[in-house]
Amino acid sequence: MTMTVDAVAMIAALIVGKGRRNYGLSLINQRAHALQAARLAEQSGCDSALITAALLHDIGHMVHDLGEDPAHAGIDDRHEELGHGFLANYFGPEVTEPVRLHVAAKRYLCGTQADYFARLSDDSVRSLALQGGPMAPPEVSAFKAQPGAAEAIQLRRFDDAAKVKGLATPSLNHFLPHLRRCLRT
């Protein structure tokens, strides 16, 4: 068994096992949320890197031991940083940067689009407060200048839409070839 297969199998096992946890207060679990986000990226014609980032964007929730809803306890689990650190062992910046920046993308969209905040779920509103709130103009400029910012904004939109109870998606196995294509050699 190669390192590539081992890494993909380990990540898949993590999604299957810890993906059973609820996705905050929504009516779906982490695995369903990940599969829906990846499905949206694939349907939008994204490349394997962004499909992989969409599938794995919340992996940081699965690698910490803070419980299912730390935001409810007033804790920012910094899942974007945990996920980035975990994924950087296996993937390059084309996957890890959108993951690292997807929370900042929410803050960016709240700071630049008047109607965006109104569409956030209750969980996203609660976590936004813990994550620093909407970006101020100087933060907006700094965010936009970062490599991966545009992809993080796309990912954020998939993240926001990936909360539909009972939505049929391809299986996890369907998306694993994207992970294999993106793994560092």
Secondary structure by P-SEA (a helix, b strand, c coil): ccaaaaaaaaaaaaaaaacccccccccccaaaaaaaaaaaaaaacccaaaaaaaaccccccccccccccccccccccaaaaaaaaaaccccccccaaaaacaaaaaaaaaaccccccccccaaaaaaaaaacccccaaaaaaaaaccaaaaaaaaaaaaaacccccccccccccaaaaaaaaccc
